[in-house]
Amino acid sequence: MERNVAIEQAKVVMGEDVEVLETFFDDFGPCAKPLQYLARSLDYLATADVAYFVEGWDKARGCKIEYLCAEEYGIKIIEE
């Protein structure tokens, strides 16, 4: 789904304008471990009101963990 459409859907769910948290990280070094990326993603998720999961999220380890955390901690979820 196009990014702008996803943002508009989040606005509808929240009933207000939303701030997009940029969670594509490319500033880790070449020796970075996957858990470093996940840790930062969870840090961002902790400040979120809603989490948007695109098609295929359930095939990625990190996304599955993020989804579970969103569920368990009461963060609204939008699935594509």
PyMOL commands that place a pseudoatom at each C-alpha (Angstrom):
pseudoatom trace, name=CA, resn=MET, resi=1, chain=A, elem=C, hetatm=0, pos=[0.000, 0.000, 0.000]
pseudoatom trace, name=CA, resn=GLU, resi=2, chain=A, elem=C, hetatm=0, pos=[1.195, 3.482, -0.746]
pseudoatom trace, name=CA, resn=ARG, resi=3, chain=A, elem=C, hetatm=0, pos=[2.652, 5.309, 2.245]
pseudoatom trace, name=CA, resn=ASN, resi=4, chain=A, elem=C, hetatm=0, pos=[0.305, 8.295, 1.927]
pseudoatom trace, name=CA, resn=VAL, resi=5, chain=A, elem=C, hetatm=0, pos=[-2.743, 6.026, 1.953]
pseudoatom trace, name=CA, resn=ALA, resi=6, chain=A, elem=C, hetatm=0, pos=[-1.455, 4.340, 5.110]
pseudoatom trace, name=CA, resn=ILE, resi=7, chain=A, elem=C, hetatm=0, pos=[-0.983, 7.731, 6.778]
pseudoatom trace, name=CA, resn=GLU, resi=8, chain=A, elem=C, hetatm=0, pos=[-4.537, 8.750, 5.847]
pseudoatom trace, name=CA, resn=GLN, resi=9, chain=A, elem=C, hetatm=0, pos=[-5.889, 5.498, 7.307]
pseudoatom trace, name=CA, resn=ALA, resi=10, chain=A, elem=C, hetatm=0, pos=[-4.030, 6.166, 10.548]
pseudoatom trace, name=CA, resn=LYS, resi=11, chain=A, elem=C, hetatm=0, pos=[-5.582, 9.658, 10.688]
pseudoatom trace, name=CA, resn=VAL, resi=12, chain=A, elem=C, hetatm=0, pos=[-9.052, 8.156, 10.320]
pseudoatom trace, name=CA, resn=VAL, resi=13, chain=A, elem=C, hetatm=0, pos=[-8.428, 5.591, 13.068]
pseudoatom trace, name=CA, resn=MET, resi=14, chain=A, elem=C, hetatm=0, pos=[-7.008, 8.221, 15.425]
pseudoatom trace, name=CA, resn=GLY, resi=15, chain=A, elem=C, hetatm=0, pos=[-9.531, 10.907, 14.503]
pseudoatom trace, name=CA, resn=GLU, resi=16, chain=A, elem=C, hetatm=0, pos=[-6.776, 13.501, 14.236]
pseudoatom trace, name=CA, resn=ASP, resi=17, chain=A, elem=C, hetatm=0, pos=[-3.555, 14.363, 12.445]
pseudoatom trace, name=CA, resn=VAL, resi=18, chain=A, elem=C, hetatm=0, pos=[-0.708, 11.922, 13.062]
pseudoatom trace, name=CA, resn=GLU, resi=19, chain=A, elem=C, hetatm=0, pos=[3.041, 12.170, 13.392]
pseudoatom trace, name=CA, resn=VAL, resi=20, chain=A, elem=C, hetatm=0, pos=[4.832, 9.495, 11.399]
pseudoatom trace, name=CA, resn=LEU, resi=21, chain=A, elem=C, hetatm=0, pos=[7.694, 7.828, 13.233]
pseudoatom trace, name=CA, resn=GLU, resi=22, chain=A, elem=C, hetatm=0, pos=[10.447, 6.976, 10.767]
pseudoatom trace, name=CA, resn=THR, resi=23, chain=A, elem=C, hetatm=0, pos=[11.519, 3.449, 11.607]
pseudoatom trace, name=CA, resn=PHE, resi=24, chain=A, elem=C, hetatm=0, pos=[13.722, 2.598, 8.661]
pseudoatom trace, name=CA, resn=PHE, resi=25, chain=A, elem=C, hetatm=0, pos=[17.194, 2.570, 10.159]
pseudoatom trace, name=CA, resn=ASP, resi=26, chain=A, elem=C, hetatm=0, pos=[20.340, 2.716, 8.064]
pseudoatom trace, name=CA, resn=ASP, resi=27, chain=A, elem=C, hetatm=0, pos=[22.747, 4.189, 10.583]
pseudoatom trace, name=CA, resn=PHE, resi=28, chain=A, elem=C, hetatm=0, pos=[23.926, 0.962, 12.182]
pseudoatom trace, name=CA, resn=GLY, resi=29, chain=A, elem=C, hetatm=0, pos=[27.385, -0.271, 11.298]
pseudoatom trace, name=CA, resn=PRO, resi=30, chain=A, elem=C, hetatm=0, pos=[28.115, -3.328, 9.153]
pseudoatom trace, name=CA, resn=CYS, resi=31, chain=A, elem=C, hetatm=0, pos=[28.498, -5.513, 12.248]
pseudoatom trace, name=CA, resn=ALA, resi=32, chain=A, elem=C, hetatm=0, pos=[25.055, -4.625, 13.621]
pseudoatom trace, name=CA, resn=LYS, resi=33, chain=A, elem=C, hetatm=0, pos=[22.931, -7.458, 14.933]
pseudoatom trace, name=CA, resn=PRO, resi=34, chain=A, elem=C, hetatm=0, pos=[19.221, -7.832, 14.131]
pseudoatom trace, name=CA, resn=LEU, resi=35, chain=A, elem=C, hetatm=0, pos=[18.344, -7.324, 17.789]
pseudoatom trace, name=CA, resn=GLN, resi=36, chain=A, elem=C, hetatm=0, pos=[19.801, -3.815, 17.633]
pseudoatom trace, name=CA, resn=TYR, resi=37, chain=A, elem=C, hetatm=0, pos=[17.270, -2.915, 14.943]
pseudoatom trace, name=CA, resn=LEU, resi=38, chain=A, elem=C, hetatm=0, pos=[14.458, -4.547, 16.908]
pseudoatom trace, name=CA, resn=ALA, resi=39, chain=A, elem=C, hetatm=0, pos=[15.449, -2.743, 20.103]
pseudoatom trace, name=CA, resn=ARG, resi=40, chain=A, elem=C, hetatm=0, pos=[15.258, 0.614, 18.372]
pseudoatom trace, name=CA, resn=SER, resi=41, chain=A, elem=C, hetatm=0, pos=[11.949, -0.300, 16.747]
pseudoatom trace, name=CA, resn=LEU, resi=42, chain=A, elem=C, hetatm=0, pos=[10.489, -1.206, 20.135]
pseudoatom trace, name=CA, resn=ASP, resi=43, chain=A, elem=C, hetatm=0, pos=[11.761, 2.085, 21.532]
pseudoatom trace, name=CA, resn=TYR, resi=44, chain=A, elem=C, hetatm=0, pos=[9.783, 3.908, 18.831]
pseudoatom trace, name=CA, resn=LEU, resi=45, chain=A, elem=C, hetatm=0, pos=[6.757, 1.657, 19.357]
pseudoatom trace, name=CA, resn=ALA, resi=46, chain=A, elem=C, hetatm=0, pos=[6.748, 2.594, 23.038]
pseudoatom trace, name=CA, resn=THR, resi=47, chain=A, elem=C, hetatm=0, pos=[5.931, 6.188, 22.056]
pseudoatom trace, name=CA, resn=ALA, resi=48, chain=A, elem=C, hetatm=0, pos=[3.323, 5.306, 19.409]
pseudoatom trace, name=CA, resn=ASP, resi=49, chain=A, elem=C, hetatm=0, pos=[-0.449, 5.549, 19.654]
pseudoatom trace, name=CA, resn=VAL, resi=50, chain=A, elem=C, hetatm=0, pos=[-1.023, 3.311, 16.642]
pseudoatom trace, name=CA, resn=ALA, resi=51, chain=A, elem=C, hetatm=0, pos=[1.123, 0.794, 14.753]
pseudoatom trace, name=CA, resn=TYR, resi=52, chain=A, elem=C, hetatm=0, pos=[0.639, 0.155, 11.040]
pseudoatom trace, name=CA, resn=PHE, resi=53, chain=A, elem=C, hetatm=0, pos=[1.594, -3.274, 9.725]
pseudoatom trace, name=CA, resn=VAL, resi=54, chain=A, elem=C, hetatm=0, pos=[1.884, -3.722, 5.964]
pseudoatom trace, name=CA, resn=GLU, resi=55, chain=A, elem=C, hetatm=0, pos=[1.119, -6.898, 4.076]
pseudoatom trace, name=CA, resn=GLY, resi=56, chain=A, elem=C, hetatm=0, pos=[3.676, -9.585, 4.840]
pseudoatom trace, name=CA, resn=TRP, resi=57, chain=A, elem=C, hetatm=0, pos=[4.460, -8.385, 8.363]
pseudoatom trace, name=CA, resn=ASP, resi=58, chain=A, elem=C, hetatm=0, pos=[3.625, -11.855, 9.686]
pseudoatom trace, name=CA, resn=LYS, resi=59, chain=A, elem=C, hetatm=0, pos=[6.571, -13.307, 7.752]
pseudoatom trace, name=CA, resn=ALA, resi=60, chain=A, elem=C, hetatm=0, pos=[9.211, -11.220, 9.554]
pseudoatom trace, name=CA, resn=ARG, resi=61, chain=A, elem=C, hetatm=0, pos=[10.492, -12.110, 13.033]
pseudoatom trace, name=CA, resn=GLY, resi=62, chain=A, elem=C, hetatm=0, pos=[10.849, -8.530, 14.179]
pseudoatom trace, name=CA, resn=CYS, resi=63, chain=A, elem=C, hetatm=0, pos=[7.415, -7.508, 12.929]
pseudoatom trace, name=CA, resn=LYS, resi=64, chain=A, elem=C, hetatm=0, pos=[5.804, -10.447, 14.732]
pseudoatom trace, name=CA, resn=ILE, resi=65, chain=A, elem=C, hetatm=0, pos=[7.437, -9.328, 17.981]
pseudoatom trace, name=CA, resn=GLU, resi=66, chain=A, elem=C, hetatm=0, pos=[6.400, -5.706, 17.389]
pseudoatom trace, name=CA, resn=TYR, resi=67, chain=A, elem=C, hetatm=0, pos=[2.825, -6.827, 16.695]
pseudoatom trace, name=CA, resn=LEU, resi=68, chain=A, elem=C, hetatm=0, pos=[2.696, -8.864, 19.896]
pseudoatom trace, name=CA, resn=CYS, resi=69, chain=A, elem=C, hetatm=0, pos=[4.067, -5.928, 21.885]
pseudoatom trace, name=CA, resn=ALA, resi=70, chain=A, elem=C, hetatm=0, pos=[1.486, -3.574, 20.370]
pseudoatom trace, name=CA, resn=GLU, resi=71, chain=A, elem=C, hetatm=0, pos=[-1.293, -6.024, 21.285]
pseudoatom trace, name=CA, resn=GLU, resi=72, chain=A, elem=C, hetatm=0, pos=[-0.049, -6.637, 24.806]
pseudoatom trace, name=CA, resn=TYR, resi=73, chain=A, elem=C, hetatm=0, pos=[0.529, -2.965, 25.589]
pseudoatom trace, name=CA, resn=GLY, resi=74, chain=A, elem=C, hetatm=0, pos=[-2.699, -1.619, 24.128]
pseudoatom trace, name=CA, resn=ILE, resi=75, chain=A, elem=C, hetatm=0, pos=[-1.308, 0.177, 21.086]
pseudoatom trace, name=CA, resn=LYS, resi=76, chain=A, elem=C, hetatm=0, pos=[-3.898, 0.397, 18.319]
pseudoatom trace, name=CA, resn=ILE, resi=77, chain=A, elem=C, hetatm=0, pos=[-3.073, -1.762, 15.317]
pseudoatom trace, name=CA, resn=ILE, resi=78, chain=A, elem=C, hetatm=0, pos=[-3.859, -1.209, 11.656]
pseudoatom trace, name=CA, resn=GLU, resi=79, chain=A, elem=C, hetatm=0, pos=[-3.226, -4.135, 9.324]
pseudoatom trace, name=CA, resn=GLU, resi=80, chain=A, elem=C, hetatm=0, pos=[-2.998, -3.896, 5.571]
for i in range(1, 80): cmd.bond("trace and resi %d" % i, "trace and resi %d" % (i + 1))
show_as sticks, trace
zoom trace
